Amino acid sequence: MQATRSKQKLILENKNLYKSILILALPIFLSNFMKAMNDFIDMYFVSNFLDDVSVGAGIAAISVTGPIFSISQALAGGMMIAGAAMMAQFLGAQRKDRAAKVAGQLLRLCIFAG
């Protein structure tokens, strides 16, 4: 618990704005970098394992599904942030029943969306 508070203090009370932004942006950058590497590796394997006739279709399929995956990832991230904010508000207002209901709805949405 103490380590979490010191991290929050480092981010929120730091006078160096660029360092705070870098700390907050680093996980997003790493996630996007891993997604790009996944697409590159997929294209490498598709180009090596398909014959010359179908390699274009395979790479096109990867190129089409990449943005679709990115959009779904962005929507899921937005839902996660919105749900966390709603649960934090309800918990701050001592309304644990409403926070549990929001958590249940988010869980159902995640299961339904796959």
Backbone atoms as SQL, in Angstrom:
CREATE TABLE atoms (id INTEGER PRIMARY KEY, chain TEXT, resi INTEGER, resn TEXT, atom TEXT, x REAL, y REAL, z REAL);
INSERT INTO atoms VALUES
  (1, 'A', 1, 'MET', 'N', 0.820, -1.189, 0.000),
  (2, 'A', 1, 'MET', 'CA', 0.000, 0.000, 0.000),
  (3, 'A', 1, 'MET', 'C', 0.868, 1.259, 0.000),
  (4, 'A', 2, 'GLN', 'N', 1.956, 1.203, 0.757),
  (5, 'A', 2, 'GLN', 'CA', 2.858, 2.353, 0.830),
  (6, 'A', 2, 'GLN', 'C', 3.532, 2.614, -0.517),
  (7, 'A', 3, 'ALA', 'N', 3.866, 1.518, -1.242),
  (8, 'A', 3, 'ALA', 'CA', 4.502, 1.684, -2.551),
  (9, 'A', 3, 'ALA', 'C', 3.554, 2.354, -3.536),
  (10, 'A', 4, 'THR', 'N', 2.268, 2.004, -3.462),
  (11, 'A', 4, 'THR', 'CA', 1.273, 2.612, -4.345),
  (12, 'A', 4, 'THR', 'C', 1.156, 4.105, -4.067),
  (13, 'A', 5, 'ARG', 'N', 1.153, 4.462, -2.803),
  (14, 'A', 5, 'ARG', 'CA', 1.056, 5.885, -2.451),
  (15, 'A', 5, 'ARG', 'C', 2.282, 6.664, -2.916),
  (16, 'A', 6, 'SER', 'N', 3.446, 6.048, -2.823),
  (17, 'A', 6, 'SER', 'CA', 4.645, 6.759, -3.272),
  (18, 'A', 6, 'SER', 'C', 4.643, 6.929, -4.791),
  (19, 'A', 7, 'LYS', 'N', 4.100, 5.942, -5.533),
  (20, 'A', 7, 'LYS', 'CA', 3.987, 6.088, -6.987),
  (21, 'A', 7, 'LYS', 'C', 2.999, 7.195, -7.342),
  (22, 'A', 8, 'GLN', 'N', 1.869, 7.235, -6.621),
  (23, 'A', 8, 'GLN', 'CA', 0.895, 8.289, -6.867),
  (24, 'A', 8, 'GLN', 'C', 1.504, 9.659, -6.580),
  (25, 'A', 9, 'LYS', 'N', 2.265, 9.738, -5.501),
  (26, 'A', 9, 'LYS', 'CA', 2.904, 11.002, -5.149),
  (27, 'A', 9, 'LYS', 'C', 3.908, 11.411, -6.223),
  (28, 'A', 10, 'LEU', 'N', 4.647, 10.432, -6.756),
  (29, 'A', 10, 'LEU', 'CA', 5.623, 10.709, -7.805),
  (30, 'A', 10, 'LEU', 'C', 4.943, 11.273, -9.048),
  (31, 'A', 11, 'ILE', 'N', 3.800, 10.710, -9.416),
  (32, 'A', 11, 'ILE', 'CA', 3.116, 11.139, -10.633),
  (33, 'A', 11, 'ILE', 'C', 2.372, 12.457, -10.419),
  (34, 'A', 12, 'LEU', 'N', 1.620, 12.556, -9.336),
  (35, 'A', 12, 'LEU', 'CA', 0.734, 13.702, -9.156),
  (36, 'A', 12, 'LEU', 'C', 1.430, 14.950, -8.618),
  (37, 'A', 13, 'GLU', 'N', 2.447, 14.772, -7.799),
  (38, 'A', 13, 'GLU', 'CA', 3.080, 15.927, -7.171),
  (39, 'A', 13, 'GLU', 'C', 4.424, 16.283, -7.788),
  (40, 'A', 14, 'ASN', 'N', 4.770, 15.641, -8.876),
  (41, 'A', 14, 'ASN', 'CA', 6.053, 15.898, -9.518),
  (42, 'A', 14, 'ASN', 'C', 6.002, 17.241, -10.241),
  (43, 'A', 15, 'LYS', 'N', 7.015, 18.051, -10.033),
  (44, 'A', 15, 'LYS', 'CA', 7.072, 19.354, -10.699),
  (45, 'A', 15, 'LYS', 'C', 7.438, 19.233, -12.176),
  (46, 'A', 16, 'ASN', 'N', 8.095, 18.143, -12.532),
  (47, 'A', 16, 'ASN', 'CA', 8.489, 17.926, -13.920),
  (48, 'A', 16, 'ASN', 'C', 7.316, 17.282, -14.669),
  (49, 'A', 17, 'LEU', 'N', 6.600, 18.075, -15.431),
  (50, 'A', 17, 'LEU', 'CA', 5.411, 17.601, -16.131),
  (51, 'A', 17, 'LEU', 'C', 5.752, 16.541, -17.170),
  (52, 'A', 18, 'TYR', 'N', 6.875, 16.705, -17.852),
  (53, 'A', 18, 'TYR', 'CA', 7.255, 15.749, -18.889),
  (54, 'A', 18, 'TYR', 'C', 7.501, 14.364, -18.307),
  (55, 'A', 19, 'LYS', 'N', 8.096, 14.312, -17.134),
  (56, 'A', 19, 'LYS', 'CA', 8.345, 13.018, -16.490),
  (57, 'A', 19, 'LYS', 'C', 7.025, 12.354, -16.104),
  (58, 'A', 20, 'SER', 'N', 6.081, 13.121, -15.597),
  (59, 'A', 20, 'SER', 'CA', 4.774, 12.571, -15.234),
  (60, 'A', 20, 'SER', 'C', 4.040, 12.046, -16.459),
  (61, 'A', 21, 'ILE', 'N', 4.079, 12.805, -17.538),
  (62, 'A', 21, 'ILE', 'CA', 3.419, 12.366, -18.771),
  (63, 'A', 21, 'ILE', 'C', 4.076, 11.104, -19.304),
  (64, 'A', 22, 'LEU', 'N', 5.388, 11.044, -19.245),
  (65, 'A', 22, 'LEU', 'CA', 6.103, 9.855, -19.706),
  (66, 'A', 22, 'LEU', 'C', 5.731, 8.632, -18.880),
  (67, 'A', 23, 'ILE', 'N', 5.640, 8.791, -17.573),
  (68, 'A', 23, 'ILE', 'CA', 5.269, 7.669, -16.708),
  (69, 'A', 23, 'ILE', 'C', 3.866, 7.179, -17.041),
  (70, 'A', 24, 'LEU', 'N', 2.953, 8.093, -17.300),
  (71, 'A', 24, 'LEU', 'CA', 1.580, 7.702, -17.612),
  (72, 'A', 24, 'LEU', 'C', 1.440, 7.147, -19.025),
  (73, 'A', 25, 'ALA', 'N', 2.253, 7.620, -19.962),
  (74, 'A', 25, 'ALA', 'CA', 2.122, 7.203, -21.358),
  (75, 'A', 25, 'ALA', 'C', 2.887, 5.930, -21.675),
  (76, 'A', 26, 'LEU', 'N', 3.837, 5.561, -20.856),
  (77, 'A', 26, 'LEU', 'CA', 4.673, 4.398, -21.148),
  (78, 'A', 26, 'LEU', 'C', 3.878, 3.100, -21.312),
  (79, 'A', 27, 'PRO', 'N', 2.909, 2.777, -20.452),
  (80, 'A', 27, 'PRO', 'CA', 2.142, 1.543, -20.675),
  (81, 'A', 27, 'PRO', 'C', 1.354, 1.543, -21.984),
  (82, 'A', 28, 'ILE', 'N', 0.818, 2.686, -22.369),
  (83, 'A', 28, 'ILE', 'CA', 0.079, 2.769, -23.628),
  (84, 'A', 28, 'ILE', 'C', 1.024, 2.574, -24.802),
  (85, 'A', 29, 'PHE', 'N', 2.188, 3.192, -24.731),
  (86, 'A', 29, 'PHE', 'CA', 3.182, 3.020, -25.780),
  (87, 'A', 29, 'PHE', 'C', 3.587, 1.559, -25.909),
  (88, 'A', 30, 'LEU', 'N', 3.854, 0.908, -24.793),
  (89, 'A', 30, 'LEU', 'CA', 4.265, -0.501, -24.837),
  (90, 'A', 30, 'LEU', 'C', 3.162, -1.388, -25.409),
  (91, 'A', 31, 'SER', 'N', 1.923, -1.102, -25.064),
  (92, 'A', 31, 'SER', 'CA', 0.805, -1.873, -25.608),
  (93, 'A', 31, 'SER', 'C', 0.711, -1.710, -27.121),
  (94, 'A', 32, 'ASN', 'N', 0.814, -0.484, -27.605),
  (95, 'A', 32, 'ASN', 'CA', 0.754, -0.248, -29.047),
  (96, 'A', 32, 'ASN', 'C', 1.958, -0.848, -29.765),
  (97, 'A', 33, 'PHE', 'N', 3.122, -0.794, -29.140),
  (98, 'A', 33, 'PHE', 'CA', 4.319, -1.384, -29.728),
  (99, 'A', 33, 'PHE', 'C', 4.168, -2.901, -29.854),
  (100, 'A', 34, 'MET', 'N', 3.633, -3.534, -28.819),
  (101, 'A', 34, 'MET', 'CA', 3.431, -4.991, -28.868),
  (102, 'A', 34, 'MET', 'C', 2.406, -5.358, -29.943),
  (103, 'A', 35, 'LYS', 'N', 1.381, -4.540, -30.119),
  (104, 'A', 35, 'LYS', 'CA', 0.388, -4.789, -31.169),
  (105, 'A', 35, 'LYS', 'C', 1.035, -4.678, -32.542),
  (106, 'A', 36, 'ALA', 'N', 1.870, -3.675, -32.746),
  (107, 'A', 36, 'ALA', 'CA', 2.556, -3.518, -34.033),
  (108, 'A', 36, 'ALA', 'C', 3.499, -4.687, -34.288),
  (109, 'A', 37, 'MET', 'N', 4.214, -5.121, -33.265),
  (110, 'A', 37, 'MET', 'CA', 5.110, -6.278, -33.420),
  (111, 'A', 37, 'MET', 'C', 4.319, -7.539, -33.761),
  (112, 'A', 38, 'ASN', 'N', 3.146, -7.684, -33.162),
  (113, 'A', 38, 'ASN', 'CA', 2.286, -8.827, -33.472),
  (114, 'A', 38, 'ASN', 'C', 1.898, -8.816, -34.946),
  (115, 'A', 39, 'ASP', 'N', 1.527, -7.657, -35.465),
  (116, 'A', 39, 'ASP', 'CA', 1.167, -7.556, -36.883),
  (117, 'A', 39, 'ASP', 'C', 2.361, -7.859, -37.787),
  (118, 'A', 40, 'PHE', 'N', 3.540, -7.349, -37.439),
  (119, 'A', 40, 'PHE', 'CA', 4.736, -7.629, -38.244),
  (120, 'A', 40, 'PHE', 'C', 5.074, -9.114, -38.246),
  (121, 'A', 41, 'ILE', 'N', 4.989, -9.744, -37.090),
  (122, 'A', 41, 'ILE', 'CA', 5.297, -11.180, -37.003),
  (123, 'A', 41, 'ILE', 'C', 4.269, -11.989, -37.778),
  (124, 'A', 42, 'ASP', 'N', 2.995, -11.606, -37.682),
  (125, 'A', 42, 'ASP', 'CA', 1.969, -12.293, -38.470),
  (126, 'A', 42, 'ASP', 'C', 2.264, -12.187, -39.961),
  (127, 'A', 43, 'MET', 'N', 2.616, -10.995, -40.419),
  (128, 'A', 43, 'MET', 'CA', 2.921, -10.813, -41.842),
  (129, 'A', 43, 'MET', 'C', 4.147, -11.615, -42.254),
  (130, 'A', 44, 'TYR', 'N', 5.141, -11.708, -41.398),
  (131, 'A', 44, 'TYR', 'CA', 6.337, -12.493, -41.702),
  (132, 'A', 44, 'TYR', 'C', 5.973, -13.962, -41.895),
  (133, 'A', 45, 'PHE', 'N', 5.209, -14.520, -40.956),
  (134, 'A', 45, 'PHE', 'CA', 4.864, -15.930, -41.068),
  (135, 'A', 45, 'PHE', 'C', 3.935, -16.199, -42.244),
  (136, 'A', 46, 'VAL', 'N', 2.985, -15.310, -42.482),
  (137, 'A', 46, 'VAL', 'CA', 2.084, -15.496, -43.623),
  (138, 'A', 46, 'VAL', 'C', 2.867, -15.440, -44.924),
  (139, 'A', 47, 'SER', 'N', 3.806, -14.516, -45.027),
  (140, 'A', 47, 'SER', 'CA', 4.569, -14.402, -46.272),
  (141, 'A', 47, 'SER', 'C', 5.500, -15.591, -46.484),
  (142, 'A', 48, 'ASN', 'N', 5.923, -16.249, -45.428),
  (143, 'A', 48, 'ASN', 'CA', 6.812, -17.403, -45.572),
  (144, 'A', 48, 'ASN', 'C', 6.075, -18.721, -45.778),
  (145, 'A', 49, 'PHE', 'N', 4.858, -18.842, -45.280),
  (146, 'A', 49, 'PHE', 'CA', 4.174, -20.127, -45.342),
  (147, 'A', 49, 'PHE', 'C', 3.153, -20.239, -46.461),
  (148, 'A', 50, 'LEU', 'N', 2.720, -19.134, -47.043),
  (149, 'A', 50, 'LEU', 'CA', 1.769, -19.202, -48.147),
  (150, 'A', 50, 'LEU', 'C', 2.523, -19.176, -49.472),
  (151, 'A', 51, 'ASP', 'N', 1.867, -19.721, -50.488),
  (152, 'A', 51, 'ASP', 'CA', 2.503, -19.694, -51.811),
  (153, 'A', 51, 'ASP', 'C', 2.393, -18.293, -52.412),
  (154, 'A', 52, 'ASP', 'N', 3.036, -18.104, -53.546),
  (155, 'A', 52, 'ASP', 'CA', 3.109, -16.772, -54.156),
  (156, 'A', 52, 'ASP', 'C', 1.746, -16.233, -54.565),
  (157, 'A', 53, 'VAL', 'N', 0.814, -17.122, -54.877),
  (158, 'A', 53, 'VAL', 'CA', -0.505, -16.676, -55.329),
  (159, 'A', 53, 'VAL', 'C', -1.330, -16.135, -54.165),
  (160, 'A', 54, 'SER', 'N', -1.298, -16.809, -53.024),
  (161, 'A', 54, 'SER', 'CA', -2.179, -16.425, -51.922),
  (162, 'A', 54, 'SER', 'C', -1.509, -15.560, -50.857),
  (163, 'A', 55, 'VAL', 'N', -0.224, -15.264, -51.012),
  (164, 'A', 55, 'VAL', 'CA', 0.446, -14.448, -50.000),
  (165, 'A', 55, 'VAL', 'C', -0.139, -13.039, -49.943),
  (166, 'A', 56, 'GLY', 'N', -0.543, -12.497, -51.072),
  (167, 'A', 56, 'GLY', 'CA', -1.152, -11.163, -51.091),
  (168, 'A', 56, 'GLY', 'C', -2.459, -11.129, -50.329),
  (169, 'A', 57, 'ALA', 'N', -3.273, -12.179, -50.496),
  (170, 'A', 57, 'ALA', 'CA', -4.545, -12.241, -49.772),
  (171, 'A', 57, 'ALA', 'C', -4.315, -12.396, -48.273),
  (172, 'A', 58, 'GLY', 'N', -3.299, -13.164, -47.899),
  (173, 'A', 58, 'GLY', 'CA', -3.001, -13.345, -46.479),
  (174, 'A', 58, 'GLY', 'C', -2.550, -12.056, -45.817),
  (175, 'A', 59, 'ILE', 'N', -1.683, -11.325, -46.490),
  (176, 'A', 59, 'ILE', 'CA', -1.211, -10.049, -45.938),
  (177, 'A', 59, 'ILE', 'C', -2.344, -9.026, -45.919),
  (178, 'A', 60, 'ALA', 'N', -3.197, -9.060, -46.932),
  (179, 'A', 60, 'ALA', 'CA', -4.348, -8.147, -46.946),
  (180, 'A', 60, 'ALA', 'C', -5.291, -8.448, -45.785),
  (181, 'A', 61, 'ALA', 'N', -5.466, -9.739, -45.474),
  (182, 'A', 61, 'ALA', 'CA', -6.330, -10.103, -44.351),
  (183, 'A', 61, 'ALA', 'C', -5.769, -9.567, -43.038),
  (184, 'A', 62, 'ILE', 'N', -4.465, -9.655, -42.873),
  (185, 'A', 62, 'ILE', 'CA', -3.843, -9.119, -41.657),
  (186, 'A', 62, 'ILE', 'C', -3.981, -7.599, -41.623),
  (187, 'A', 63, 'SER', 'N', -3.820, -6.952, -42.762),
  (188, 'A', 63, 'SER', 'CA', -3.934, -5.495, -42.824),
  (189, 'A', 63, 'SER', 'C', -5.346, -5.016, -42.532),
  (190, 'A', 64, 'VAL', 'N', -6.341, -5.821, -42.896),
  (191, 'A', 64, 'VAL', 'CA', -7.734, -5.440, -42.645),
  (192, 'A', 64, 'VAL', 'C', -8.109, -5.670, -41.184),
  (193, 'A', 65, 'THR', 'N', -7.655, -6.784, -40.607),
  (194, 'A', 65, 'THR', 'CA', -8.055, -7.094, -39.236),
  (195, 'A', 65, 'THR', 'C', -7.298, -6.276, -38.193),
  (196, 'A', 66, 'GLY', 'N', -6.136, -5.732, -38.535),
  (197, 'A', 66, 'GLY', 'CA', -5.373, -4.927, -37.578),
  (198, 'A', 66, 'GLY', 'C', -6.145, -3.731, -37.043),
  (199, 'A', 67, 'PRO', 'N', -6.696, -2.871, -37.910),
  (200, 'A', 67, 'PRO', 'CA', -7.473, -1.730, -37.407),
  (201, 'A', 67, 'PRO', 'C', -8.742, -2.145, -36.659),
  (202, 'A', 68, 'ILE', 'N', -9.361, -3.236, -37.084),
  (203, 'A', 68, 'ILE', 'CA', -10.557, -3.709, -36.379),
  (204, 'A', 68, 'ILE', 'C', -10.196, -4.090, -34.951),
  (205, 'A', 69, 'PHE', 'N', -9.083, -4.800, -34.799),
  (206, 'A', 69, 'PHE', 'CA', -8.627, -5.169, -33.461),
  (207, 'A', 69, 'PHE', 'C', -8.282, -3.931, -32.644),
  (208, 'A', 70, 'SER', 'N', -7.664, -2.947, -33.265),
  (209, 'A', 70, 'SER', 'CA', -7.299, -1.720, -32.551),
  (210, 'A', 70, 'SER', 'C', -8.535, -0.958, -32.078),
  (211, 'A', 71, 'ILE', 'N', -9.564, -0.916, -32.910),
  (212, 'A', 71, 'ILE', 'CA', -10.807, -0.244, -32.519),
  (213, 'A', 71, 'ILE', 'C', -11.462, -0.965, -31.353),
  (214, 'A', 72, 'SER', 'N', -11.510, -2.297, -31.419),
  (215, 'A', 72, 'SER', 'CA', -12.120, -3.040, -30.314),
  (216, 'A', 72, 'SER', 'C', -11.305, -2.883, -29.039),
  (217, 'A', 73, 'GLN', 'N', -9.990, -2.810, -29.162),
  (218, 'A', 73, 'GLN', 'CA', -9.136, -2.599, -27.994),
  (219, 'A', 73, 'GLN', 'C', -9.375, -1.205, -27.403),
  (220, 'A', 74, 'ALA', 'N', -9.553, -0.207, -28.245),
  (221, 'A', 74, 'ALA', 'CA', -9.821, 1.150, -27.762),
  (222, 'A', 74, 'ALA', 'C', -11.177, 1.221, -27.060),
  (223, 'A', 75, 'LEU', 'N', -12.182, 0.562, -27.623),
  (224, 'A', 75, 'LEU', 'CA', -13.499, 0.540, -26.978),
  (225, 'A', 75, 'LEU', 'C', -13.442, -0.161, -25.628),
  (226, 'A', 76, 'ALA', 'N', -12.724, -1.274, -25.568),
  (227, 'A', 76, 'ALA', 'CA', -12.600, -1.992, -24.302),
  (228, 'A', 76, 'ALA', 'C', -11.870, -1.137, -23.266),
  (229, 'A', 77, 'GLY', 'N', -10.830, -0.436, -23.690),
  (230, 'A', 77, 'GLY', 'CA', -10.117, 0.452, -22.771),
  (231, 'A', 77, 'GLY', 'C', -10.998, 1.583, -22.270),
  (232, 'A', 78, 'GLY', 'N', -11.797, 2.139, -23.156),
  (233, 'A', 78, 'GLY', 'CA', -12.722, 3.196, -22.753),
  (234, 'A', 78, 'GLY', 'C', -13.763, 2.710, -21.765),
  (235, 'A', 79, 'MET', 'N', -14.291, 1.515, -22.006),
  (236, 'A', 79, 'MET', 'CA', -15.263, 0.943, -21.074),
  (237, 'A', 79, 'MET', 'C', -14.614, 0.672, -19.717),
  (238, 'A', 80, 'MET', 'N', -13.379, 0.211, -19.736),
  (239, 'A', 80, 'MET', 'CA', -12.672, -0.067, -18.489),
  (240, 'A', 80, 'MET', 'C', -12.474, 1.223, -17.687),
  (241, 'A', 81, 'ILE', 'N', -12.061, 2.282, -18.354),
  (242, 'A', 81, 'ILE', 'CA', -11.830, 3.550, -17.663),
  (243, 'A', 81, 'ILE', 'C', -13.139, 4.126, -17.134),
  (244, 'A', 82, 'ALA', 'N', -14.184, 4.083, -17.954),
  (245, 'A', 82, 'ALA', 'CA', -15.482, 4.604, -17.520),
  (246, 'A', 82, 'ALA', 'C', -16.032, 3.793, -16.351),
  (247, 'A', 83, 'GLY', 'N', -15.909, 2.479, -16.436),
  (248, 'A', 83, 'GLY', 'CA', -16.391, 1.631, -15.345),
  (249, 'A', 83, 'GLY', 'C', -15.623, 1.856, -14.061),
  (250, 'A', 84, 'ALA', 'N', -14.315, 2.006, -14.166),
  (251, 'A', 84, 'ALA', 'CA', -13.506, 2.263, -12.969),
  (252, 'A', 84, 'ALA', 'C', -13.876, 3.604, -12.341),
  (253, 'A', 85, 'ALA', 'N', -14.136, 4.604, -13.176),
  (254, 'A', 85, 'ALA', 'CA', -14.529, 5.916, -12.651),
  (255, 'A', 85, 'ALA', 'C', -15.886, 5.833, -11.951),
  (256, 'A', 86, 'MET', 'N', -16.821, 5.122, -12.559),
  (257, 'A', 86, 'MET', 'CA', -18.138, 4.988, -11.934),
  (258, 'A', 86, 'MET', 'C', -18.049, 4.227, -10.618),
  (259, 'A', 87, 'MET', 'N', -17.282, 3.135, -10.609),
  (260, 'A', 87, 'MET', 'CA', -17.143, 2.368, -9.369),
  (261, 'A', 87, 'MET', 'C', -16.455, 3.204, -8.293),
  (262, 'A', 88, 'ALA', 'N', -15.454, 3.996, -8.662),
  (263, 'A', 88, 'ALA', 'CA', -14.770, 4.845, -7.685),
  (264, 'A', 88, 'ALA', 'C', -15.718, 5.889, -7.106),
  (265, 'A', 89, 'GLN', 'N', -16.579, 6.452, -7.938),
  (266, 'A', 89, 'GLN', 'CA', -17.543, 7.431, -7.440),
  (267, 'A', 89, 'GLN', 'C', -18.521, 6.789, -6.465),
  (268, 'A', 90, 'PHE', 'N', -19.019, 5.610, -6.817),
  (269, 'A', 90, 'PHE', 'CA', -19.967, 4.939, -5.928),
  (270, 'A', 90, 'PHE', 'C', -19.300, 4.493, -4.631),
  (271, 'A', 91, 'LEU', 'N', -18.076, 3.998, -4.718),
  (272, 'A', 91, 'LEU', 'CA', -17.378, 3.599, -3.496),
  (273, 'A', 91, 'LEU', 'C', -17.058, 4.809, -2.628),
  (274, 'A', 92, 'GLY', 'N', -16.715, 5.928, -3.252),
  (275, 'A', 92, 'GLY', 'CA', -16.465, 7.154, -2.496),
  (276, 'A', 92, 'GLY', 'C', -17.712, 7.675, -1.807),
  (277, 'A', 93, 'ALA', 'N', -18.871, 7.425, -2.402),
  (278, 'A', 93, 'ALA', 'CA', -20.142, 7.845, -1.814),
  (279, 'A', 93, 'ALA', 'C', -20.707, 6.787, -0.875),
  (280, 'A', 94, 'GLN', 'N', -19.906, 5.776, -0.557),
  (281, 'A', 94, 'GLN', 'CA', -20.312, 4.673, 0.328),
  (282, 'A', 94, 'GLN', 'C', -21.539, 3.923, -0.199),
  (283, 'A', 95, 'ARG', 'N', -21.627, 3.777, -1.512),
  (284, 'A', 95, 'ARG', 'CA', -22.727, 3.036, -2.145),
  (285, 'A', 95, 'ARG', 'C', -22.152, 1.781, -2.779),
  (286, 'A', 96, 'LYS', 'N', -21.763, 0.847, -1.932),
  (287, 'A', 96, 'LYS', 'CA', -21.118, -0.375, -2.403),
  (288, 'A', 96, 'LYS', 'C', -22.059, -1.225, -3.242),
  (289, 'A', 97, 'ASP', 'N', -23.354, -1.142, -2.976),
  (290, 'A', 97, 'ASP', 'CA', -24.313, -1.912, -3.771),
  (291, 'A', 97, 'ASP', 'C', -24.312, -1.446, -5.227),
  (292, 'A', 98, 'ARG', 'N', -24.255, -0.141, -5.443),
  (293, 'A', 98, 'ARG', 'CA', -24.222, 0.383, -6.813),
  (294, 'A', 98, 'ARG', 'C', -22.895, 0.071, -7.493),
  (295, 'A', 99, 'ALA', 'N', -21.804, 0.123, -6.739),
  (296, 'A', 99, 'ALA', 'CA', -20.494, -0.217, -7.305),
  (297, 'A', 99, 'ALA', 'C', -20.469, -1.679, -7.726),
  (298, 'A', 100, 'ALA', 'N', -21.055, -2.547, -6.921),
  (299, 'A', 100, 'ALA', 'CA', -21.117, -3.968, -7.276),
  (300, 'A', 100, 'ALA', 'C', -21.978, -4.176, -8.516),
  (301, 'A', 101, 'LYS', 'N', -23.048, -3.405, -8.644),
  (302, 'A', 101, 'LYS', 'CA', -23.904, -3.518, -9.825),
  (303, 'A', 101, 'LYS', 'C', -23.147, -3.083, -11.084),
  (304, 'A', 102, 'VAL', 'N', -22.390, -2.000, -10.997),
  (305, 'A', 102, 'VAL', 'CA', -21.584, -1.543, -12.135),
  (306, 'A', 102, 'VAL', 'C', -20.546, -2.597, -12.500),
  (307, 'A', 103, 'ALA', 'N', -19.899, -3.179, -11.490),
  (308, 'A', 103, 'ALA', 'CA', -18.899, -4.218, -11.751),
  (309, 'A', 103, 'ALA', 'C', -19.541, -5.420, -12.433),
  (310, 'A', 104, 'GLY', 'N', -20.730, -5.794, -11.996),
  (311, 'A', 104, 'GLY', 'CA', -21.435, -6.909, -12.629),
  (312, 'A', 104, 'GLY', 'C', -21.804, -6.616, -14.073),
  (313, 'A', 105, 'GLN', 'N', -22.260, -5.399, -14.332),
  (314, 'A', 105, 'GLN', 'CA', -22.608, -5.021, -15.702),
  (315, 'A', 105, 'GLN', 'C', -21.377, -5.028, -16.604),
  (316, 'A', 106, 'LEU', 'N', -20.257, -4.532, -16.089),
  (317, 'A', 106, 'LEU', 'CA', -19.023, -4.550, -16.882),
  (318, 'A', 106, 'LEU', 'C', -18.561, -5.975, -17.153),
  (319, 'A', 107, 'LEU', 'N', -18.701, -6.847, -16.165),
  (320, 'A', 107, 'LEU', 'CA', -18.324, -8.243, -16.364),
  (321, 'A', 107, 'LEU', 'C', -19.207, -8.893, -17.423),
  (322, 'A', 108, 'ARG', 'N', -20.504, -8.634, -17.372),
  (323, 'A', 108, 'ARG', 'CA', -21.411, -9.178, -18.399),
  (324, 'A', 108, 'ARG', 'C', -21.049, -8.640, -19.783),
  (325, 'A', 109, 'LEU', 'N', -20.737, -7.371, -19.853),
  (326, 'A', 109, 'LEU', 'CA', -20.359, -6.771, -21.133),
  (327, 'A', 109, 'LEU', 'C', -19.085, -7.400, -21.676),
  (328, 'A', 110, 'CYS', 'N', -18.121, -7.635, -20.803),
  (329, 'A', 110, 'CYS', 'CA', -16.869, -8.266, -21.238),
  (330, 'A', 110, 'CYS', 'C', -17.107, -9.686, -21.730),
  (331, 'A', 111, 'ILE', 'N', -17.936, -10.432, -21.028),
  (332, 'A', 111, 'ILE', 'CA', -18.235, -11.805, -21.450),
  (333, 'A', 111, 'ILE', 'C', -18.990, -11.796, -22.771),
  (334, 'A', 112, 'PHE', 'N', -19.958, -10.887, -22.915),
  (335, 'A', 112, 'PHE', 'CA', -20.747, -10.816, -24.144),
  (336, 'A', 112, 'PHE', 'C', -19.895, -10.385, -25.333),
  (337, 'A', 113, 'ALA', 'N', -19.023, -9.401, -25.110),
  (338, 'A', 113, 'ALA', 'CA', -18.201, -8.883, -26.206),
  (339, 'A', 113, 'ALA', 'C', -17.077, -9.843, -26.581),
  (340, 'A', 114, 'GLY', 'N', -16.719, -10.710, -25.666),
  (341, 'A', 114, 'GLY', 'CA', -15.689, -11.711, -25.972),
  (342, 'A', 114, 'GLY', 'C', -14.339, -11.164, -25.760);
